[in-house]
């Protein structure tokens, strides 16, 4: 059962919207005029944001002092985006989420332009073209915008096509074309983790939206065949093959590709049940490379211990659960799919990040929502949480 999105209730609502028989739902104004936001969801967002800010400072101050001469370098930047993000989140909660349905193609085209612009920007960290440099000296990653563009566009497709989603023409072709263009541009930026996340998001929304499962089986077979072909080819794949080898046994290259994972596992193991306390991590003292980014959960596990890490995962679980409840009780299919996609993005990133930190998956560079350093990511994340809050204002929730 696909989370109830295709049940009789939503199908009937979609018919009403398409037929124009429900003017309250069909009328699109800029701002919502309905009830209060879902308080539970809002509280959990603010809790995760607060804990994430605290843990970011704890994990980054040593690295920041050593590399930038300022222990507060990362936390200052992140706090600015957190404050701006809260303002944007509140604003988005008053914005009628159906507005995005009207402008979804504009968002998509602008996203393609931003991704193309990033490719012609000067490379950072050697060969990566993931950032657009701003006039004031800052930068942002358009791949963060691309995630939202795919979610909004796919929600639009599902709401528009309805039962036609079971056909190849409507349930597969437009999705793979639009997803393929975005995924290809992100991949050209040497952003494999971003590509994986965007493809997974698209697949989840297609499946929930009604695309037949046999197309996923075929796609999985083609992916496996493609990976096998790349492995067998000589040249151009040695780096990825080395990363896979270090994932299977990181101690074979303990000072190279396996180093970061080994230090992460040491940090998590050192935390034990109760942790070393906030600020008490030893692995953040230049053992874990860039502990403020993808491997911040290793420092969380070391300082807060098993119990603290589990409590944070419970908070993420509540956020995902409440986000899905809000989405499934939305008054239209577009709202349901939009809410599911935005919630799924958080869930997928959390699962992939922790799987990498614990070496259950190869190191792919997936950030941890609310925790990892990154202004663009945090701002987009809080804006998207605001959209879910907007959906909750008009959903059929019993406020609690």
Order of alpha helices (4+ residues) and beta strands (2+ residues): alpha-alpha-alpha-alpha-alpha-alpha-beta-beta-alpha-alpha-alpha-alpha-alpha-alpha-alpha-alpha-alpha
